[in-house]
């Protein structure tokens, strides 16, 4: 009986090893130009700080998994908000936002289970940001659940949307195959080593999130939503 219990716990740990849990208050943004890669700017009301209180910001120089996609001077950022609704609003409004000459793309961040938790051992790291308790099943995803993950994120964004008629996006749409390939990078992509950031898992550029409505200002014949760095 004892050996069966140990074996069952070991199996449960292995099952959770490759699971990533959606963090509803964590925003992962890519495409941050070097001139905006400063915490004070990102916390400002004109950028991510305008959606609610930010608990933590971690910047990292962006590294693509495919060499042909490498872009110099572009950063990714993890933004932890105090509340889930702040993160949802930030994703809705900042995904597709122009910073200088770069387009910012936003999605939810994920985290994984602490290795100590998986081994049923108490974690001695007081600052550990990994999960130490079972996450919600509806927010937990494995490698073969990319379509489920896509649908889940879209549902969260839609549920939090103010009552309004959604308008279709005129932007280019990626195929499902391309979308799933990018989401798969959630389990393989690793940013440059940053001590405070190693607890998070990165997402590749994700084309699923398009704002249904947005405030724009006219520039000639086209509507553009952007911000430029001070010279």
C-alpha positions as CSV (number, residue, x, y, z in Angstrom):
1,X,0.0,0.0,0.0
2,X,2.8,2.4,0.9
3,X,4.7,1.7,-2.4
4,X,1.4,2.3,-4.3
5,X,1.0,5.7,-2.6
6,X,4.6,6.8,-3.4
7,X,4.1,5.6,-7.0
8,X,0.9,7.6,-7.3
9,X,2.5,10.8,-6.0
10,X,5.4,10.3,-8.4
11,X,3.0,10.0,-11.3
12,X,1.1,13.1,-10.2
13,X,4.3,15.1,-10.1
14,X,5.4,14.0,-13.5
15,X,1.9,14.9,-14.9
16,X,2.3,18.5,-13.5
17,X,5.9,18.9,-14.6
18,X,4.9,20.0,-18.1
19,X,1.8,21.8,-17.1
20,X,1.7,25.6,-17.3
21,X,-1.0,27.5,-15.4
22,X,-2.4,30.7,-16.8
23,X,-1.8,33.7,-14.5
24,X,-4.7,36.0,-15.0
25,X,-3.0,39.0,-13.4
26,X,0.3,38.6,-15.4
27,X,0.7,40.3,-18.7
28,X,3.5,39.3,-21.1
29,X,4.3,41.9,-23.7
30,X,6.8,41.7,-26.6
31,X,8.1,44.3,-29.0
32,X,9.2,46.9,-26.5
33,X,11.7,49.2,-28.2
34,X,14.9,49.9,-26.3
35,X,14.0,53.6,-25.8
36,X,10.9,52.4,-23.9
37,X,12.6,49.6,-22.0
38,X,12.5,51.5,-18.6
39,X,10.4,50.6,-15.7
40,X,9.4,54.2,-15.0
41,X,8.0,54.6,-18.5
42,X,6.2,51.3,-18.6
43,X,4.6,52.1,-15.2
44,X,3.4,55.5,-16.4
45,X,-0.3,56.3,-16.8
46,X,0.2,56.7,-20.6
47,X,1.3,53.1,-20.9
48,X,0.7,50.0,-18.7
49,X,0.2,51.9,-15.5
50,X,-2.9,53.4,-16.8
51,X,-4.9,50.2,-16.3
52,X,-4.4,49.7,-12.6
53,X,-1.9,49.2,-9.9
54,X,1.3,47.3,-11.0
55,X,2.9,45.0,-8.5
56,X,6.0,44.1,-10.4
57,X,7.8,44.7,-13.7
58,X,10.6,42.5,-15.1
59,X,12.3,43.4,-18.4
60,X,14.3,41.1,-20.6
61,X,16.0,41.5,-24.0
62,X,13.9,39.7,-26.5
63,X,15.3,36.5,-28.1
64,X,13.5,34.7,-30.9
65,X,13.6,30.9,-31.2
66,X,14.1,31.4,-35.0
67,X,17.3,33.2,-36.1
68,X,15.5,34.9,-39.1
69,X,13.1,36.6,-36.7
70,X,15.9,38.2,-34.6
71,X,15.4,41.9,-34.0
72,X,18.0,44.1,-32.3
73,X,17.0,46.4,-29.5
74,X,13.6,44.8,-28.7
75,X,12.6,43.8,-25.2
76,X,9.9,41.7,-23.6
77,X,8.3,42.6,-20.3
78,X,6.4,40.7,-17.6
79,X,3.9,42.9,-15.8
80,X,2.2,41.7,-12.7
81,X,-1.0,43.6,-11.8
82,X,-2.7,43.7,-8.4
83,X,-6.0,42.6,-10.0
84,X,-7.0,40.3,-12.8
85,X,-9.3,42.9,-14.5
86,X,-6.3,45.3,-14.8
87,X,-4.4,42.7,-16.8
88,X,-7.3,41.9,-19.0
89,X,-7.8,45.6,-19.8
90,X,-4.1,46.1,-20.5
91,X,-4.1,43.2,-22.9
92,X,-7.2,44.4,-24.7
93,X,-5.9,47.9,-25.1
94,X,-2.1,47.5,-25.5
95,X,-2.1,44.5,-27.9
96,X,-1.3,46.1,-31.3
97,X,-0.3,49.4,-29.7
98,X,2.5,51.3,-31.5
99,X,5.6,52.2,-29.4
100,X,7.8,54.3,-31.6
101,X,8.1,52.2,-34.8
102,X,7.4,48.9,-33.1
103,X,4.1,47.1,-32.6
104,X,3.6,45.7,-29.1
105,X,1.9,42.4,-28.7
106,X,0.4,41.3,-25.4
107,X,-1.0,38.1,-23.8
108,X,-1.3,36.4,-20.4
109,X,1.8,35.0,-18.8
110,X,2.0,31.6,-17.3
111,X,3.9,29.9,-14.5
112,X,4.8,26.4,-13.6
113,X,4.9,24.3,-10.4
114,X,7.7,24.6,-7.9
115,X,10.0,21.5,-8.1
116,X,9.8,21.2,-4.3
117,X,6.0,21.2,-4.5
118,X,6.1,18.5,-7.1
119,X,8.3,16.4,-4.8
120,X,6.0,17.1,-1.8
121,X,8.8,19.0,0.0
122,X,8.4,22.4,1.6
123,X,10.0,25.1,-0.5
124,X,12.8,27.0,1.4
125,X,12.8,30.0,-1.0
126,X,10.7,32.7,0.5
127,X,10.8,34.6,-2.7
128,X,9.8,31.7,-4.9
129,X,7.3,32.7,-7.6
130,X,6.5,29.2,-8.8
131,X,3.2,27.6,-7.7
132,X,3.1,25.8,-4.4
133,X,-0.5,24.7,-4.6
134,X,-2.7,23.1,-7.3
135,X,-3.8,25.6,-9.8
136,X,-7.3,25.7,-11.2
137,X,-7.9,23.0,-13.7
138,X,-9.6,25.4,-16.2
139,X,-6.4,27.5,-16.2
140,X,-3.9,24.6,-16.6
141,X,-2.7,23.5,-20.0
142,X,-0.3,20.9,-21.4
143,X,1.4,20.7,-24.8
144,X,-1.5,19.0,-26.6
145,X,-4.0,21.6,-25.4
146,X,-3.1,24.6,-27.6
147,X,-6.5,25.0,-29.1
148,X,-8.1,24.8,-25.7
149,X,-5.7,27.5,-24.4
150,X,-6.6,29.7,-27.4
151,X,-10.3,29.4,-26.7
152,X,-9.8,30.0,-22.9
153,X,-7.9,33.2,-23.4
154,X,-10.4,34.6,-25.9
155,X,-13.2,33.7,-23.4
156,X,-11.5,35.5,-20.5
157,X,-11.0,38.7,-22.6
158,X,-14.6,38.5,-23.9
159,X,-16.1,38.0,-20.4
160,X,-14.4,41.1,-19.1
161,X,-15.3,43.2,-22.1
162,X,-17.6,46.2,-21.3
163,X,-21.1,45.9,-22.9
164,X,-20.5,47.1,-26.4
165,X,-20.7,45.9,-30.0
166,X,-17.5,44.3,-31.2
167,X,-16.1,45.5,-34.4
168,X,-14.0,43.2,-36.6
169,X,-10.3,43.8,-37.0
170,X,-8.9,44.9,-40.3
171,X,-5.5,43.5,-39.5
172,X,-4.0,40.4,-41.0
173,X,-5.0,37.1,-39.4
174,X,-2.7,34.2,-38.9
175,X,-3.7,30.6,-39.8
176,X,-4.6,28.2,-37.0
177,X,-1.5,26.2,-37.8
178,X,0.7,29.4,-37.3
179,X,-1.2,30.3,-34.1
180,X,-0.6,26.9,-32.6
181,X,3.0,26.9,-33.6
182,X,3.5,30.2,-31.7
183,X,1.6,29.0,-28.7
184,X,3.7,25.9,-28.5
185,X,6.7,28.1,-27.9
186,X,5.2,28.7,-24.4
187,X,6.9,25.4,-23.4
188,X,10.2,25.8,-25.1
189,X,11.2,29.5,-25.4
190,X,13.5,30.9,-22.7
191,X,14.5,34.5,-22.4
192,X,17.9,35.7,-21.3
193,X,18.7,34.8,-17.8
194,X,17.2,37.3,-15.4
195,X,17.1,36.2,-11.8
196,X,13.7,37.6,-10.9
197,X,12.3,36.5,-14.2
198,X,13.2,32.8,-14.3
199,X,10.0,31.8,-12.5
200,X,7.9,32.9,-15.5
201,X,7.5,31.1,-18.8
202,X,7.6,33.2,-22.0
203,X,5.1,33.3,-24.8
204,X,5.9,33.9,-28.4
205,X,4.2,36.7,-30.3
206,X,0.5,35.7,-30.1
207,X,-1.9,36.9,-32.8
208,X,-5.1,35.8,-31.1
209,X,-5.8,39.1,-29.3
210,X,-7.3,41.9,-31.2
211,X,-9.0,44.8,-29.6
212,X,-12.7,44.9,-30.6
213,X,-12.9,48.7,-30.1
214,X,-10.2,51.3,-29.5
215,X,-9.8,55.0,-29.1
216,X,-7.9,56.4,-32.1
217,X,-6.8,59.7,-33.4
218,X,-6.8,60.6,-37.1
219,X,-3.6,61.0,-39.0
220,X,-4.4,61.9,-42.6
221,X,-6.7,59.3,-44.1
222,X,-5.9,56.5,-41.6
223,X,-6.4,56.0,-37.9
224,X,-3.3,55.4,-35.9
225,X,-2.8,54.6,-32.2
226,X,0.7,55.1,-31.0
227,X,3.2,56.9,-28.8
228,X,6.6,58.2,-29.6
229,X,9.6,58.4,-27.4
230,X,11.0,61.8,-26.5
231,X,14.1,62.7,-28.5
